[in-house]
Amino acid sequence: MNKILLLLSVIFFISCTTVKYVTVPLSAPPEAYKIEMGQIRSQKQLFKEYQKALIKLNEWEAWYLIQTNIDNKK
């Protein structure tokens, strides 16, 4: 009888400590940034595309932080 109670209590405590995940659908991610071949012909255009790429990376980072509920202020 004691073994059965011990077994049931172990099962109960193990089931109470398991992590249960709540699945929530993610919002739509930002658009992908693509540079077409031959589009950059000068260094000025290269710098502009670099700026656009950094802006798009910041959008993706903000989207990811919102989806994962991570507070980036430490």
Predicted model as a PDB file, atoms N, CA, C, CB and O in Angstrom, pLDDT in the B-factor column:
MODEL        1                                                                  
ATOM      1  N   MET A   1       0.822  -1.190   0.000  1.00 76.00           N  
ATOM      2  CA  MET A   1       0.000   0.000   0.000  1.00 76.00           C  
ATOM      3  C   MET A   1       0.869   1.258   0.000  1.00 76.00           C  
ATOM      4  CB  MET A   1      -0.936  -0.004   1.205  1.00 76.00           C  
ATOM      5  O   MET A   1       0.578   2.228  -0.700  1.00 76.00           O  
ATOM      6  N   ASN A   2       1.949   1.225   0.804  1.00 79.00           N  
ATOM      7  CA  ASN A   2       2.836   2.379   0.861  1.00 79.00           C  
ATOM      8  C   ASN A   2       3.535   2.622  -0.477  1.00 79.00           C  
ATOM      9  CB  ASN A   2       3.869   2.188   1.961  1.00 79.00           C  
ATOM     10  O   ASN A   2       3.778   3.765  -0.864  1.00 79.00           O  
ATOM     11  N   LYS A   3       3.853   1.540  -1.173  1.00 81.00           N  
ATOM     12  CA  LYS A   3       4.521   1.678  -2.473  1.00 81.00           C  
ATOM     13  C   LYS A   3       3.590   2.321  -3.490  1.00 81.00           C  
ATOM     14  CB  LYS A   3       4.999   0.309  -2.987  1.00 81.00           C  
ATOM     15  O   LYS A   3       4.027   3.123  -4.316  1.00 81.00           O  
ATOM     16  N   ILE A   4       2.327   1.976  -3.435  1.00 83.00           N  
ATOM     17  CA  ILE A   4       1.354   2.559  -4.361  1.00 83.00           C  
ATOM     18  C   ILE A   4       1.184   4.049  -4.078  1.00 83.00           C  
ATOM     19  CB  ILE A   4      -0.006   1.832  -4.252  1.00 83.00           C  
ATOM     20  O   ILE A   4       1.142   4.852  -5.011  1.00 83.00           O  
ATOM     21  N   LEU A   5       1.086   4.422  -2.822  1.00 79.00           N  
ATOM     22  CA  LEU A   5       0.974   5.840  -2.467  1.00 79.00           C  
ATOM     23  C   LEU A   5       2.226   6.620  -2.874  1.00 79.00           C  
ATOM     24  CB  LEU A   5       0.730   5.992  -0.960  1.00 79.00           C  
ATOM     25  O   LEU A   5       2.142   7.748  -3.359  1.00 79.00           O  
ATOM     26  N   LEU A   6       3.368   6.007  -2.669  1.00 81.00           N  
ATOM     27  CA  LEU A   6       4.612   6.651  -3.071  1.00 81.00           C  
ATOM     28  C   LEU A   6       4.653   6.839  -4.586  1.00 81.00           C  
ATOM     29  CB  LEU A   6       5.819   5.826  -2.603  1.00 81.00           C  
ATOM     30  O   LEU A   6       5.034   7.905  -5.070  1.00 81.00           O  
ATOM     31  N   LEU A   7       4.270   5.831  -5.316  1.00 79.00           N  
ATOM     32  CA  LEU A   7       4.253   5.910  -6.774  1.00 79.00           C  
ATOM     33  C   LEU A   7       3.274   6.972  -7.255  1.00 79.00           C  
ATOM     34  CB  LEU A   7       3.891   4.552  -7.377  1.00 79.00           C  
ATOM     35  O   LEU A   7       3.601   7.758  -8.144  1.00 79.00           O  
ATOM     36  N   LEU A   8       2.090   7.004  -6.684  1.00 79.00           N  
ATOM     37  CA  LEU A   8       1.097   8.010  -7.068  1.00 79.00           C  
ATOM     38  C   LEU A   8       1.554   9.427  -6.722  1.00 79.00           C  
ATOM     39  CB  LEU A   8      -0.234   7.717  -6.386  1.00 79.00           C  
ATOM     40  O   LEU A   8       1.326  10.358  -7.494  1.00 79.00           O  
ATOM     41  N   SER A   9       2.190   9.591  -5.578  1.00 80.00           N  
ATOM     42  CA  SER A   9       2.673  10.924  -5.207  1.00 80.00           C  
ATOM     43  C   SER A   9       3.816  11.373  -6.123  1.00 80.00           C  
ATOM     44  CB  SER A   9       3.139  10.933  -3.740  1.00 80.00           C  
ATOM     45  O   SER A   9       3.907  12.549  -6.477  1.00 80.00           O  
ATOM     46  N   VAL A  10       4.684  10.435  -6.503  1.00 78.00           N  
ATOM     47  CA  VAL A  10       5.766  10.782  -7.436  1.00 78.00           C  
ATOM     48  C   VAL A  10       5.188  11.197  -8.786  1.00 78.00           C  
ATOM     49  CB  VAL A  10       6.742   9.589  -7.615  1.00 78.00           C  
ATOM     50  O   VAL A  10       5.621  12.191  -9.369  1.00 78.00           O  
ATOM     51  N   ILE A  11       4.232  10.454  -9.274  1.00 76.00           N  
ATOM     52  CA  ILE A  11       3.591  10.799 -10.548  1.00 76.00           C  
ATOM     53  C   ILE A  11       2.909  12.158 -10.453  1.00 76.00           C  
ATOM     54  CB  ILE A  11       2.567   9.717 -10.952  1.00 76.00           C  
ATOM     55  O   ILE A  11       2.985  12.959 -11.384  1.00 76.00           O  
ATOM     56  N   PHE A  12       2.253  12.416  -9.345  1.00 73.00           N  
ATOM     57  CA  PHE A  12       1.572  13.696  -9.162  1.00 73.00           C  
ATOM     58  C   PHE A  12       2.567  14.854  -9.176  1.00 73.00           C  
ATOM     59  CB  PHE A  12       0.781  13.697  -7.849  1.00 73.00           C  
ATOM     60  O   PHE A  12       2.343  15.853  -9.859  1.00 73.00           O  
ATOM     61  N   PHE A  13       3.657  14.729  -8.434  1.00 72.00           N  
ATOM     62  CA  PHE A  13       4.639  15.819  -8.372  1.00 72.00           C  
ATOM     63  C   PHE A  13       5.354  16.024  -9.701  1.00 72.00           C  
ATOM     64  CB  PHE A  13       5.662  15.542  -7.282  1.00 72.00           C  
ATOM     65  O   PHE A  13       5.675  17.155 -10.063  1.00 72.00           O  
ATOM     66  N   ILE A  14       5.605  14.947 -10.425  1.00 73.00           N  
ATOM     67  CA  ILE A  14       6.241  15.084 -11.737  1.00 73.00           C  
ATOM     68  C   ILE A  14       5.301  15.790 -12.713  1.00 73.00           C  
ATOM     69  CB  ILE A  14       6.647  13.701 -12.292  1.00 73.00           C  
ATOM     70  O   ILE A  14       5.742  16.629 -13.498  1.00 73.00           O  
ATOM     71  N   SER A  15       4.033  15.462 -12.669  1.00 69.00           N  
ATOM     72  CA  SER A  15       3.081  16.085 -13.594  1.00 69.00           C  
ATOM     73  C   SER A  15       2.868  17.558 -13.253  1.00 69.00           C  
ATOM     74  CB  SER A  15       1.737  15.340 -13.564  1.00 69.00           C  
ATOM     75  O   SER A  15       2.545  18.352 -14.136  1.00 69.00           O  
ATOM     76  N   CYS A  16       3.043  17.931 -11.992  1.00 63.00           N  
ATOM     77  CA  CYS A  16       2.872  19.330 -11.598  1.00 63.00           C  
ATOM     78  C   CYS A  16       4.060  20.197 -12.014  1.00 63.00           C  
ATOM     79  CB  CYS A  16       2.671  19.426 -10.093  1.00 63.00           C  
ATOM     80  O   CYS A  16       3.911  21.407 -12.182  1.00 63.00           O  
ATOM     81  N   THR A  17       5.220  19.600 -12.179  1.00 58.00           N  
ATOM     82  CA  THR A  17       6.407  20.393 -12.473  1.00 58.00           C  
ATOM     83  C   THR A  17       6.731  20.465 -13.957  1.00 58.00           C  
ATOM     84  CB  THR A  17       7.579  19.834 -11.737  1.00 58.00           C  
ATOM     85  O   THR A  17       7.689  21.139 -14.333  1.00 58.00           O  
ATOM     86  N   THR A  18       5.970  19.797 -14.808  1.00 54.00           N  
ATOM     87  CA  THR A  18       6.267  19.859 -16.235  1.00 54.00           C  
ATOM     88  C   THR A  18       5.858  21.225 -16.780  1.00 54.00           C  
ATOM     89  CB  THR A  18       5.541  18.722 -17.001  1.00 54.00           C  
ATOM     90  O   THR A  18       4.900  21.840 -16.313  1.00 54.00           O  
ATOM     91  N   VAL A  19       6.597  21.671 -17.761  1.00 60.00           N  
ATOM     92  CA  VAL A  19       6.334  22.969 -18.380  1.00 60.00           C  
ATOM     93  C   VAL A  19       5.284  22.776 -19.451  1.00 60.00           C  
ATOM     94  CB  VAL A  19       7.632  23.597 -18.976  1.00 60.00           C  
ATOM     95  O   VAL A  19       5.380  21.876 -20.285  1.00 60.00           O  
ATOM     96  N   LYS A  20       4.293  23.623 -19.415  1.00 59.00           N  
ATOM     97  CA  LYS A  20       3.245  23.568 -20.419  1.00 59.00           C  
ATOM     98  C   LYS A  20       3.344  24.828 -21.262  1.00 59.00           C  
ATOM     99  CB  LYS A  20       1.833  23.429 -19.767  1.00 59.00           C  
ATOM    100  O   LYS A  20       3.320  25.941 -20.737  1.00 59.00           O  
ATOM    101  N   TYR A  21       3.453  24.648 -22.565  1.00 62.00           N  
ATOM    102  CA  TYR A  21       3.614  25.769 -23.479  1.00 62.00           C  
ATOM    103  C   TYR A  21       2.273  26.175 -24.052  1.00 62.00           C  
ATOM    104  CB  TYR A  21       4.588  25.418 -24.603  1.00 62.00           C  
ATOM    105  O   TYR A  21       1.428  25.334 -24.358  1.00 62.00           O  
ATOM    106  N   VAL A  22       2.095  27.459 -24.190  1.00 56.00           N  
ATOM    107  CA  VAL A  22       0.911  27.988 -24.841  1.00 56.00           C  
ATOM    108  C   VAL A  22       1.334  28.392 -26.239  1.00 56.00           C  
ATOM    109  CB  VAL A  22       0.287  29.196 -24.046  1.00 56.00           C  
ATOM    110  O   VAL A  22       2.214  29.236 -26.406  1.00 56.00           O  
ATOM    111  N   THR A  23       0.722  27.804 -27.230  1.00 64.00           N  
ATOM    112  CA  THR A  23       1.089  28.150 -28.602  1.00 64.00           C  
ATOM    113  C   THR A  23       0.164  29.238 -29.112  1.00 64.00           C  
ATOM    114  CB  THR A  23       1.032  26.910 -29.524  1.00 64.00           C  
ATOM    115  O   THR A  23      -1.057  29.089 -29.144  1.00 64.00           O  
ATOM    116  N   VAL A  24       0.785  30.331 -29.509  1.00 67.00           N  
ATOM    117  CA  VAL A  24       0.055  31.464 -30.039  1.00 67.00           C  
ATOM    118  C   VAL A  24       0.607  31.734 -31.430  1.00 67.00           C  
ATOM    119  CB  VAL A  24       0.178  32.724 -29.108  1.00 67.00           C  
ATOM    120  O   VAL A  24       1.825  31.782 -31.606  1.00 67.00           O  
ATOM    121  N   PRO A  25      -0.245  31.909 -32.408  1.00 71.00           N  
ATOM    122  CA  PRO A  25       0.279  32.164 -33.749  1.00 71.00           C  
ATOM    123  C   PRO A  25       1.027  33.500 -33.802  1.00 71.00           C  
ATOM    124  CB  PRO A  25      -0.864  32.157 -34.778  1.00 71.00           C  
ATOM    125  O   PRO A  25       0.623  34.484 -33.184  1.00 71.00           O  
ATOM    126  N   LEU A  26       2.111  33.504 -34.547  1.00 76.00           N  
ATOM    127  CA  LEU A  26       2.911  34.713 -34.686  1.00 76.00           C  
ATOM    128  C   LEU A  26       2.245  35.679 -35.648  1.00 76.00           C  
ATOM    129  CB  LEU A  26       4.325  34.375 -35.166  1.00 76.00           C  
ATOM    130  O   LEU A  26       1.452  35.280 -36.502  1.00 76.00           O  
ATOM    131  N   SER A  27       2.575  36.946 -35.501  1.00 84.00           N  
ATOM    132  CA  SER A  27       2.097  37.918 -36.473  1.00 84.00           C  
ATOM    133  C   SER A  27       2.934  37.775 -37.735  1.00 84.00           C  
ATOM    134  CB  SER A  27       2.170  39.373 -35.909  1.00 84.00           C  
ATOM    135  O   SER A  27       3.961  37.096 -37.742  1.00 84.00           O  
ATOM    136  N   ALA A  28       2.493  38.404 -38.773  1.00 87.00           N  
ATOM    137  CA  ALA A  28       3.211  38.308 -40.048  1.00 87.00           C  
ATOM    138  C   ALA A  28       4.568  39.002 -39.931  1.00 87.00           C  
ATOM    139  CB  ALA A  28       2.377  38.936 -41.201  1.00 87.00           C  
ATOM    140  O   ALA A  28       4.645  40.124 -39.432  1.00 87.00           O  
ATOM    141  N   PRO A  29       5.629  38.350 -40.382  1.00 85.00           N  
ATOM    142  CA  PRO A  29       6.954  38.972 -40.306  1.00 85.00           C  
ATOM    143  C   PRO A  29       7.092  40.091 -41.345  1.00 85.00           C  
ATOM    144  CB  PRO A  29       8.058  37.913 -40.515  1.00 85.00           C  
ATOM    145  O   PRO A  29       6.312  40.159 -42.295  1.00 85.00           O  
ATOM    146  N   PRO A  30       8.072  40.954 -41.163  1.00 87.00           N  
ATOM    147  CA  PRO A  30       8.300  42.001 -42.162  1.00 87.00           C  
ATOM    148  C   PRO A  30       8.691  41.397 -43.514  1.00 87.00           C  
ATOM    149  CB  PRO A  30       9.395  42.971 -41.681  1.00 87.00           C  
ATOM    150  O   PRO A  30       9.103  40.241 -43.606  1.00 87.00           O  
ATOM    151  N   GLU A  31       8.549  42.200 -44.532  1.00 89.00           N  
ATOM    152  CA  GLU A  31       8.929  41.755 -45.874  1.00 89.00           C  
ATOM    153  C   GLU A  31      10.428  41.522 -45.949  1.00 89.00           C  
ATOM    154  CB  GLU A  31       8.496  42.783 -46.933  1.00 89.00           C  
ATOM    155  O   GLU A  31      11.207  42.203 -45.281  1.00 89.00           O  
ATOM    156  N   ALA A  32      10.819  40.570 -46.754  1.00 88.00           N  
ATOM    157  CA  ALA A  32      12.242  40.303 -46.965  1.00 88.00           C  
ATOM    158  C   ALA A  32      12.839  41.405 -47.839  1.00 88.00           C  
ATOM    159  CB  ALA A  32      12.455  38.905 -47.619  1.00 88.00           C  
ATOM    160  O   ALA A  32      12.173  41.939 -48.725  1.00 88.00           O  
ATOM    161  N   TYR A  33      14.083  41.731 -47.582  1.00 87.00           N  
ATOM    162  CA  TYR A  33      14.766  42.759 -48.357  1.00 87.00           C  
ATOM    163  C   TYR A  33      15.660  42.092 -49.381  1.00 87.00           C  
ATOM    164  CB  TYR A  33      15.585  43.698 -47.442  1.00 87.00           C  
ATOM    165  O   TYR A  33      16.533  41.300 -49.026  1.00 87.00           O  
ATOM    166  N   LYS A  34      15.452  42.404 -50.642  1.00 87.00           N  
ATOM    167  CA  LYS A  34      16.226  41.787 -51.711  1.00 87.00           C  
ATOM    168  C   LYS A  34      16.850  42.870 -52.582  1.00 87.00           C  
ATOM    169  CB  LYS A  34      15.342  40.846 -52.559  1.00 87.00           C  
ATOM    170  O   LYS A  34      16.225  43.883 -52.894  1.00 87.00           O  
ATOM    171  N   ILE A  35      18.070  42.632 -52.955  1.00 84.00           N  
ATOM    172  CA  ILE A  35      18.762  43.522 -53.881  1.00 84.00           C  
ATOM    173  C   ILE A  35      18.926  42.741 -55.182  1.00 84.00           C  
ATOM    174  CB  ILE A  35      20.163  44.013 -53.303  1.00 84.00           C  
ATOM    175  O   ILE A  35      19.474  41.639 -55.192  1.00 84.00           O  
ATOM    176  N   GLU A  36      18.449  43.319 -56.268  1.00 82.00           N  
ATOM    177  CA  GLU A  36      18.560  42.642 -57.558  1.00 82.00           C  
ATOM    178  C   GLU A  36      19.972  42.809 -58.114  1.00 82.00           C  
ATOM    179  CB  GLU A  36      17.516  43.192 -58.557  1.00 82.00           C  
ATOM    180  O   GLU A  36      20.639  43.812 -57.861  1.00 82.00           O  
ATOM    181  N   MET A  37      20.403  41.828 -58.861  1.00 82.00           N  
ATOM    182  CA  MET A  37      21.732  41.865 -59.458  1.00 82.00           C  
ATOM    183  C   MET A  37      21.834  43.038 -60.444  1.00 82.00           C  
ATOM    184  CB  MET A  37      22.044  40.525 -60.169  1.00 82.00           C  
ATOM    185  O   MET A  37      20.925  43.273 -61.241  1.00 82.00           O  
ATOM    186  N   GLY A  38      22.933  43.753 -60.377  1.00 85.00           N  
ATOM    187  CA  GLY A  38      23.174  44.864 -61.298  1.00 85.00           C  
ATOM    188  C   GLY A  38      22.494  46.154 -60.892  1.00 85.00           C  
ATOM    189  O   GLY A  38      22.571  47.138 -61.627  1.00 85.00           O  
ATOM    190  N   GLN A  39      21.831  46.183 -59.746  1.00 85.00           N  
ATOM    191  CA  GLN A  39      21.116  47.380 -59.326  1.00 85.00           C  
ATOM    192  C   GLN A  39      22.080  48.440 -58.794  1.00 85.00           C  
ATOM    193  CB  GLN A  39      20.077  47.028 -58.260  1.00 85.00           C  
ATOM    194  O   GLN A  39      21.822  49.636 -58.932  1.00 85.00           O  
ATOM    195  N   ILE A  40      23.169  48.017 -58.200  1.00 88.00           N  
ATOM    196  CA  ILE A  40      24.123  48.952 -57.596  1.00 88.00           C  
ATOM    197  C   ILE A  40      25.231  49.243 -58.610  1.00 88.00           C  
ATOM    198  CB  ILE A  40      24.720  48.372 -56.263  1.00 88.00           C  
ATOM    199  O   ILE A  40      25.968  48.345 -59.019  1.00 88.00           O  
ATOM    200  N   ARG A  41      25.332  50.507 -59.004  1.00 91.00           N  
ATOM    201  CA  ARG A  41      26.309  50.884 -60.013  1.00 91.00           C  
ATOM    202  C   ARG A  41      27.334  51.885 -59.493  1.00 91.00           C  
ATOM    203  CB  ARG A  41      25.608  51.455 -61.212  1.00 91.00           C  
ATOM    204  O   ARG A  41      28.369  52.093 -60.126  1.00 91.00           O  
ATOM    205  N   SER A  42      27.061  52.502 -58.354  1.00 91.00           N  
ATOM    206  CA  SER A  42      28.014  53.475 -57.807  1.00 91.00           C  
ATOM    207  C   SER A  42      28.133  53.273 -56.297  1.00 91.00           C  
ATOM    208  CB  SER A  42      27.570  54.937 -58.133  1.00 91.00           C  
ATOM    209  O   SER A  42      27.355  52.540 -55.686  1.00 91.00           O  
ATOM    210  N   GLN A  43      29.113  53.932 -55.724  1.00 92.00           N  
ATOM    211  CA  GLN A  43      29.325  53.807 -54.286  1.00 92.00           C  
ATOM    212  C   GLN A  43      28.193  54.487 -53.514  1.00 92.00           C  
ATOM    213  CB  GLN A  43      30.683  54.410 -53.888  1.00 92.00           C  
ATOM    214  O   GLN A  43      27.842  54.058 -52.415  1.00 92.00           O  
ATOM    215  N   LYS A  44      27.635  55.532 -54.081  1.00 93.00           N  
ATOM    216  CA  LYS A  44      26.500  56.220 -53.441  1.00 93.00           C  
ATOM    217  C   LYS A  44      25.297  55.274 -53.347  1.00 93.00           C  
ATOM    218  CB  LYS A  44      26.116  57.508 -54.236  1.00 93.00           C  
ATOM    219  O   LYS A  44      24.627  55.217 -52.316  1.00 93.00           O  
ATOM    220  N   GLN A  45      25.033  54.543 -54.418  1.00 92.00           N  
ATOM    221  CA  GLN A  45      23.935  53.572 -54.389  1.00 92.00           C  
ATOM    222  C   GLN A  45      24.228  52.452 -53.404  1.00 92.00           C  
ATOM    223  CB  GLN A  45      23.692  52.991 -55.787  1.00 92.00           C  
ATOM    224  O   GLN A  45      23.317  51.942 -52.750  1.00 92.00           O  
ATOM    225  N   LEU A  46      25.485  52.069 -53.296  1.00 91.00           N  
ATOM    226  CA  LEU A  46      25.880  51.029 -52.352  1.00 91.00           C  
ATOM    227  C   LEU A  46      25.586  51.463 -50.920  1.00 91.00           C  
ATOM    228  CB  LEU A  46      27.371  50.696 -52.511  1.00 91.00           C  
ATOM    229  O   LEU A  46      25.058  50.680 -50.130  1.00 91.00           O  
ATOM    230  N   PHE A  47      25.922  52.701 -50.584  1.00 93.00           N  
ATOM    231  CA  PHE A  47      25.661  53.207 -49.237  1.00 93.00           C  
ATOM    232  C   PHE A  47      24.161  53.292 -48.960  1.00 93.00           C  
ATOM    233  CB  PHE A  47      26.308  54.582 -49.050  1.00 93.00           C  
ATOM    234  O   PHE A  47      23.715  52.990 -47.854  1.00 93.00           O  
ATOM    235  N   LYS A  48      23.380  53.704 -49.968  1.00 92.00           N  
ATOM    236  CA  LYS A  48      21.924  53.771 -49.774  1.00 92.00           C  
ATOM    237  C   LYS A  48      21.338  52.383 -49.534  1.00 92.00           C  
ATOM    238  CB  LYS A  48      21.247  54.422 -50.995  1.00 92.00           C  
ATOM    239  O   LYS A  48      20.475  52.218 -48.672  1.00 92.00           O  
ATOM    240  N   GLU A  49      21.798  51.387 -50.286  1.00 91.00           N  
ATOM    241  CA  GLU A  49      21.310  50.026 -50.094  1.00 91.00           C  
ATOM    242  C   GLU A  49      21.744  49.477 -48.732  1.00 91.00           C  
ATOM    243  CB  GLU A  49      21.817  49.114 -51.221  1.00 91.00           C  
ATOM    244  O   GLU A  49      21.008  48.723 -48.096  1.00 91.00           O  
ATOM    245  N   TYR A  50      22.935  49.858 -48.296  1.00 92.00           N  
ATOM    246  CA  TYR A  50      23.405  49.462 -46.971  1.00 92.00           C  
ATOM    247  C   TYR A  50      22.498  50.035 -45.886  1.00 92.00           C  
ATOM    248  CB  TYR A  50      24.856  49.925 -46.753  1.00 92.00           C  
ATOM    249  O   TYR A  50      22.144  49.334 -44.938  1.00 92.00           O  
ATOM    250  N   GLN A  51      22.121  51.305 -46.022  1.00 94.00           N  
ATOM    251  CA  GLN A  51      21.212  51.933 -45.057  1.00 94.00           C  
ATOM    252  C   GLN A  51      19.856  51.229 -45.052  1.00 94.00           C  
ATOM    253  CB  GLN A  51      21.031  53.431 -45.380  1.00 94.00           C  
ATOM    254  O   GLN A  51      19.287  50.980 -43.989  1.00 94.00           O  
ATOM    255  N   LYS A  52      19.341  50.911 -46.232  1.00 92.00           N  
ATOM    256  CA  LYS A  52      18.054  50.224 -46.317  1.00 92.00           C  
ATOM    257  C   LYS A  52      18.128  48.838 -45.668  1.00 92.00           C  
ATOM    258  CB  LYS A  52      17.613  50.100 -47.786  1.00 92.00           C  
ATOM    259  O   LYS A  52      17.184  48.401 -45.009  1.00 92.00           O  
ATOM    260  N   ALA A  53      19.251  48.162 -45.861  1.00 91.00           N  
ATOM    261  CA  ALA A  53      19.422  46.837 -45.261  1.00 91.00           C  
ATOM    262  C   ALA A  53      19.460  46.933 -43.737  1.00 91.00           C  
ATOM    263  CB  ALA A  53      20.708  46.171 -45.783  1.00 91.00           C  
ATOM    264  O   ALA A  53      18.886  46.089 -43.050  1.00 91.00           O  
ATOM    265  N   LEU A  54      20.133  47.956 -43.206  1.00 94.00           N  
ATOM    266  CA  LEU A  54      20.165  48.132 -41.745  1.00 94.00           C  
ATOM    267  C   LEU A  54      18.777  48.441 -41.191  1.00 94.00           C  
ATOM    268  CB  LEU A  54      21.139  49.257 -41.364  1.00 94.00           C  
ATOM    269  O   LEU A  54      18.406  47.954 -40.123  1.00 94.00           O  
ATOM    270  N   ILE A  55      18.020  49.244 -41.913  1.00 94.00           N  
ATOM    271  CA  ILE A  55      16.648  49.552 -41.478  1.00 94.00           C  
ATOM    272  C   ILE A  55      15.814  48.273 -41.450  1.00 94.00           C  
ATOM    273  CB  ILE A  55      15.990  50.606 -42.418  1.00 94.00           C  
ATOM    274  O   ILE A  55      15.050  48.046 -40.512  1.00 94.00           O  
ATOM    275  N   LYS A  56      15.962  47.444 -42.473  1.00 93.00           N  
ATOM    276  CA  LYS A  56      15.200  46.195 -42.531  1.00 93.00           C  
ATOM    277  C   LYS A  56      15.623  45.237 -41.412  1.00 93.00           C  
ATOM    278  CB  LYS A  56      15.385  45.521 -43.902  1.00 93.00           C  
ATOM    279  O   LYS A  56      14.783  44.535 -40.849  1.00 93.00           O  
ATOM    280  N   LEU A  57      16.915  45.205 -41.090  1.00 93.00           N  
ATOM    281  CA  LEU A  57      17.370  44.376 -39.962  1.00 93.00           C  
ATOM    282  C   LEU A  57      16.764  44.855 -38.648  1.00 93.00           C  
ATOM    283  CB  LEU A  57      18.905  44.392 -39.866  1.00 93.00           C  
ATOM    284  O   LEU A  57      16.391  44.035 -37.809  1.00 93.00           O  
ATOM    285  N   ASN A  58      16.663  46.147 -38.459  1.00 94.00           N  
ATOM    286  CA  ASN A  58      16.043  46.690 -37.242  1.00 94.00           C  
ATOM    287  C   ASN A  58      14.566  46.320 -37.172  1.00 94.00           C  
ATOM    288  CB  ASN A  58      16.205  48.221 -37.191  1.00 94.00           C  
ATOM    289  O   ASN A  58      14.050  46.028 -36.093  1.00 94.00           O  
ATOM    290  N   GLU A  59      13.881  46.329 -38.315  1.00 93.00           N  
ATOM    291  CA  GLU A  59      12.472  45.919 -38.338  1.00 93.00           C  
ATOM    292  C   GLU A  59      12.328  44.453 -37.930  1.00 93.00           C  
ATOM    293  CB  GLU A  59      11.867  46.141 -39.740  1.00 93.00           C  
ATOM    294  O   GLU A  59      11.441  44.103 -37.151  1.00 93.00           O  
ATOM    295  N   TRP A  60      13.207  43.598 -38.463  1.00 91.00           N  
ATOM    296  CA  TRP A  60      13.158  42.181 -38.108  1.00 91.00           C  
ATOM    297  C   TRP A  60      13.465  41.972 -36.626  1.00 91.00           C  
ATOM    298  CB  TRP A  60      14.144  41.383 -38.967  1.00 91.00           C  
ATOM    299  O   TRP A  60      12.827  41.149 -35.970  1.00 91.00           O  
ATOM    300  N   GLU A  61      14.438  42.715 -36.097  1.00 90.00           N  
ATOM    301  CA  GLU A  61      14.775  42.576 -34.680  1.00 90.00           C  
ATOM    302  C   GLU A  61      13.603  42.992 -33.798  1.00 90.00           C  
ATOM    303  CB  GLU A  61      16.014  43.414 -34.339  1.00 90.00           C  
ATOM    304  O   GLU A  61      13.288  42.316 -32.819  1.00 90.00           O  
ATOM    305  N   ALA A  62      12.956  44.110 -34.146  1.00 88.00           N  
ATOM    306  CA  ALA A  62      11.798  44.570 -33.375  1.00 88.00           C  
ATOM    307  C   ALA A  62      10.666  43.553 -33.445  1.00 88.00           C  
ATOM    308  CB  ALA A  62      11.314  45.936 -33.887  1.00 88.00           C  
ATOM    309  O   ALA A  62      10.007  43.282 -32.441  1.00 88.00           O  
ATOM    310  N   TRP A  63      10.440  42.992 -34.627  1.00 88.00           N  
ATOM    311  CA  TRP A  63       9.393  41.986 -34.777  1.00 88.00           C  
ATOM    312  C   TRP A  63       9.690  40.768 -33.906  1.00 88.00           C  
ATOM    313  CB  TRP A  63       9.255  41.567 -36.252  1.00 88.00           C  
ATOM    314  O   TRP A  63       8.798  40.247 -33.236  1.00 88.00           O  
ATOM    315  N   TYR A  64      10.941  40.315 -33.915  1.00 85.00           N  
ATOM    316  CA  TYR A  64      11.328  39.146 -33.121  1.00 85.00           C  
ATOM    317  C   TYR A  64      11.156  39.409 -31.626  1.00 85.00           C  
ATOM    318  CB  TYR A  64      12.781  38.756 -33.420  1.00 85.00           C  
ATOM    319  O   TYR A  64      10.648  38.557 -30.898  1.00 85.00           O  
ATOM    320  N   LEU A  65      11.576  40.583 -31.172  1.00 83.00           N  
ATOM    321  CA  LEU A  65      11.460  40.902 -29.749  1.00 83.00           C  
ATOM    322  C   LEU A  65      10.005  40.963 -29.313  1.00 83.00           C  
ATOM    323  CB  LEU A  65      12.150  42.229 -29.443  1.00 83.00           C  
ATOM    324  O   LEU A  65       9.671  40.548 -28.203  1.00 83.00           O  
ATOM    325  N   ILE A  66       9.140  41.474 -30.175  1.00 82.00           N  
ATOM    326  CA  ILE A  66       7.710  41.515 -29.847  1.00 82.00           C  
ATOM    327  C   ILE A  66       7.141  40.103 -29.778  1.00 82.00           C  
ATOM    328  CB  ILE A  66       6.932  42.355 -30.888  1.00 82.00           C  
ATOM    329  O   ILE A  66       6.352  39.796 -28.884  1.00 82.00           O  
ATOM    330  N   GLN A  67       7.534  39.241 -30.713  1.00 82.00           N  
ATOM    331  CA  GLN A  67       6.999  37.877 -30.750  1.00 82.00           C  
ATOM    332  C   GLN A  67       7.439  37.066 -29.541  1.00 82.00           C  
ATOM    333  CB  GLN A  67       7.436  37.173 -32.026  1.00 82.00           C  
ATOM    334  O   GLN A  67       6.678  36.233 -29.048  1.00 82.00           O  
ATOM    335  N   THR A  68       8.642  37.294 -29.063  1.00 78.00           N  
ATOM    336  CA  THR A  68       9.164  36.495 -27.954  1.00 78.00           C  
ATOM    337  C   THR A  68       8.993  37.175 -26.607  1.00 78.00           C  
ATOM    338  CB  THR A  68      10.620  36.194 -28.180  1.00 78.00           C  
ATOM    339  O   THR A  68       9.390  36.612 -25.587  1.00 78.00           O  
ATOM    340  N   ASN A  69       8.421  38.356 -26.572  1.00 75.00           N  
ATOM    341  CA  ASN A  69       8.200  39.118 -25.337  1.00 75.00           C  
ATOM    342  C   ASN A  69       9.489  39.337 -24.566  1.00 75.00           C  
ATOM    343  CB  ASN A  69       7.193  38.405 -24.452  1.00 75.00           C  
ATOM    344  O   ASN A  69       9.496  39.258 -23.338  1.00 75.00           O  
ATOM    345  N   ILE A  70      10.565  39.609 -25.260  1.00 66.00           N  
ATOM    346  CA  ILE A  70      11.840  39.871 -24.611  1.00 66.00           C  
ATOM    347  C   ILE A  70      11.971  41.378 -24.425  1.00 66.00           C  
ATOM    348  CB  ILE A  70      13.034  39.294 -25.443  1.00 66.00           C  
ATOM    349  O   ILE A  70      11.822  42.157 -25.366  1.00 66.00           O  
ATOM    350  N   ASP A  71      12.254  41.763 -23.186  1.00 62.00           N  
ATOM    351  CA  ASP A  71      12.495  43.164 -22.898  1.00 62.00           C  
ATOM    352  C   ASP A  71      13.976  43.423 -23.083  1.00 62.00           C  
ATOM    353  CB  ASP A  71      12.026  43.546 -21.461  1.00 62.00           C  
ATOM    354  O   ASP A  71      14.797  42.906 -22.326  1.00 62.00           O  
ATOM    355  N   ASN A  72      14.320  44.209 -24.072  1.00 55.00           N  
ATOM    356  CA  ASN A  72      15.727  44.426 -24.432  1.00 55.00           C  
ATOM    357  C   ASN A  72      16.387  45.500 -23.571  1.00 55.00           C  
ATOM    358  CB  ASN A  72      15.835  44.814 -25.900  1.00 55.00           C  
ATOM    359  O   ASN A  72      17.553  45.828 -23.792  1.00 55.00           O  
ATOM    360  N   LYS A  73      15.675  46.049 -22.605  1.00 57.00           N  
ATOM    361  CA  LYS A  73      16.225  47.101 -21.763  1.00 57.00           C  
ATOM    362  C   LYS A  73      16.795  46.472 -20.494  1.00 57.00           C  
ATOM    363  CB  LYS A  73      15.143  48.165 -21.420  1.00 57.00           C  
ATOM    364  O   LYS A  73      16.047  46.093 -19.593  1.00 57.00           O  
ATOM    365  N   LYS A  74      18.117  46.365 -20.427  1.00 51.00           N  
ATOM    366  CA  LYS A  74      18.746  45.760 -19.250  1.00 51.00           C  
ATOM    367  C   LYS A  74      19.729  46.703 -18.644  1.00 51.00           C  
ATOM    368  CB  LYS A  74      19.431  44.455 -19.600  1.00 51.00           C  
ATOM    369  O   LYS A  74      20.363  46.373 -17.641  1.00 51.00           O  
TER     370      LYS A  74                                                      
ENDMDL                                                                          
END                                                                             
